[in-house]
Amino acid sequence: MNEYQDQAAKFDLFRATGNYDTVAFVEKVLGLVGEAGETADKVKKILRDKEGRISEEDKLEIVKELGDVLWYVANVARYLDTPLEKVARLNLEKLEDRYQRNLIHGEGDNR
């Protein structure tokens, strides 16, 4: 994951290093939201126009959007000086903790 993050940085038009610029950071966060929205929109159209039947072409288009989401996640983490592998590890640790405490369902970040 860290190798992906390093390679993905090549395509950052802001070319941030170390200390992130606020504009560049916010641009990445907004890009993440936008790409997540595009992913959701593709799924919405499958539900609306195709009765929820996902074709192989639909899957490929969704996977492409997920790649864009991943690029933004990797770069937001980079602006926070955090390896993508650490983001993934912390997420799994959080989920495992919730699972062990039977709190996978529910609301709140720190349940």
N, C-alpha and C positions, 0 to 999 in steps of 0.2 A: 504494500500500500504506500509505503514511503517513497519507493521508486516511482510509482505513478505520480505522486504529489510533486516530486522533483521535476519530472518530465512535463507535467501539466503547467508548471510555472512558466515554461517557455512561451506559452500562448497568452500570458497576462499582458495586456497592452500597457499596464502601469508599471510592470517590472519592479514590483516592490521587493525590497531587501531589508530584512531585520525590522526596523521601525516602519510600521505601516502608515501610509498617508490616509487620513480620515476619508477623503473623497474616494480613493481607490478601495478602501475597505467597505464603505457603504455601497459602492457600485457592485461589489461581489455579493454582498448580502441581498441586495435587490435582484441581482441576476439569479441567485439561488431561488428566491421566491417566484420569479418569473418562470424559470424552467420547471419548478414543481407545478406551477399552474398550467403550463403547457402539457405536462404529463397527465394531470387530472383532466384537462380538456379533451385529450385523446380518448381517455377512458369514458368520459361523459358522452362523447359522440358515438362510441361503440354501444353504450346502453341505449341512447336515444335513437340512433339510426340503424342499428344492426341487432336489436333485441338482445344485446349483451353477448353476442357471439363474436369471439376474438379470432380473427384469421391469423395466419402466419405473418402476413404483411403488417397487420396491426401490432403483433407482438414485436416485430422488428422496429417499428416506429416508436413504440413505447420504450423499448430498450435503448434506442438512440437518445430519447429524452432523458432517460435515467443516467446515461453517460454525461449529458450536460449538467444534470444535478450533481453528479459525482465531481465533475470538474470544479464547480462552484464550491462545494463542500471542501474539497482539497485546498482550494485557494483561500477560503475564509479561514481555515485552520492555519494555513501558512502565514497569513497576516497576523494571526495570534501566536506565532512562533510555536506552533504545536504540530508535531508529526501526525499524519493521518492515522497511522497505526495506533497512536495513543487515543485518538478520538474513538476508534472502533473498540479498543480494549476497555476504555472507561464505560462505553455504552453497554457492552456485554456484562461487565461487572455490575452495573446498575440494574440491568434486567435480571441477572442471576439473583441478586439480592432481593429484588421484588418477588421473583418466583419462589425463592426459599421462604419468604414471609407471606406467600399467597396474596400478593398485592399487584399482580400483573394487571388486573382490572381496576378501574377506579380513576380518580382524577388527582391532579397535583404533581408537580415535578419531584417533590421530595417525600413521596409516600413510602 
